[in-house]
Amino acid sequence: MSITRYLLASDLDGTLIPLERSAQHLRDVAELVTAFATSANLVLAYVTGRHLSLAQEGISELGLPSPDWFVCDVGTSVYRKTNRGYEPDEAYREAMRNAFGGLSGRDVRAAIGAIEGLELQEEQKQGEFKVSYYTAGRPEAFEATVQSRLDEAKAKVKLVSSYDPVAKRGLLDLLPAGVAKDFAVRYLHDHTGIDEEHLIYAGDSGNDRAAMLTGYRVIVVGNADAALKRDLAAESMARGIDERLYFATHPYARGVLEGLRHFGLLK
Ligand SMILES: [Mg+2]
C-alpha cells in the first residue's frame, strides 16, 4: 500500500521566517515545527532568494527543520539532501546552463566586464547561475548596455531590476531566461512524482506570484501585500484555479499552519 506523500514548497523570508521577530511569531514557528515533525509523509522544500549558506543560517536561527530540497537564488539553484549534506542537483544545473544559453554565471560576468556605475554584489549573493550587481542610481539606466554585451556573448538572460530606496542604489539581477521560483517548483514536481493536488506552495510576495498561479495548492500568508492578494484573487479566477488558493488570515508560520489544515494535511 502506498502512502500519499505531500510536498510543501515554501518561501522563507516573510513566509516561514517572520519579518518581525516578536515572541508570538517565534512561538508560531515552534508550533509549525512540531506539526511538521508529526507528519511523516511530508516532503519539504524551501524556495528562497537566498544563497544556500544564508538560507541554512536562516532556518537554523529559527529552528526550522532541514528540508529535503533547497531551491535557492530565486529558483536558479536546486540542492538535494544527501548523507553528505546538500548537493547541487546535476540535472537542474544542466537545465540552468541551457537556459543561460550554454553559459555559467561566471561566463556572464566576464561578458559584461566593467561598466561605470555597475558593481558586483558580495560573493555570497552570487549564484552559479545568478549574477547580481549594485547600480549607482536606478538600475534601468544600465539595462541597455548590459543587454547589448549579453547579446554579443549569446547569453540568454532575464534582467530583474529593483531599487533600494534606503541604500539609494539599484539592484540588477541576471537570471537564466525563463527561470524563476516557479520553474524550480515545476522541476521538483516532476522529479518527486508527487501529484499536483498534493503539492502546496506557500509565499508572501511578488517573486512567489508565478509559482502561485501554476495550479498547485497555494497558501498566501496573511501578511502578504494587499495589492498582491487582489491580483492573485483576480488572476486565479481568470484561470479557473481560484479554489486552489487559500488566503490565510494569520501571518507567517501561523498562516502556513492554517493553510496546511485547510488543505487537510494537518489536523
Ligand atoms: Mg518572501
Residues whose N, C-alpha, C, O or C-beta is under 5 A from the ligand:
A	BS01	MG	D11 L12 D13 G14 T15 D204 S205
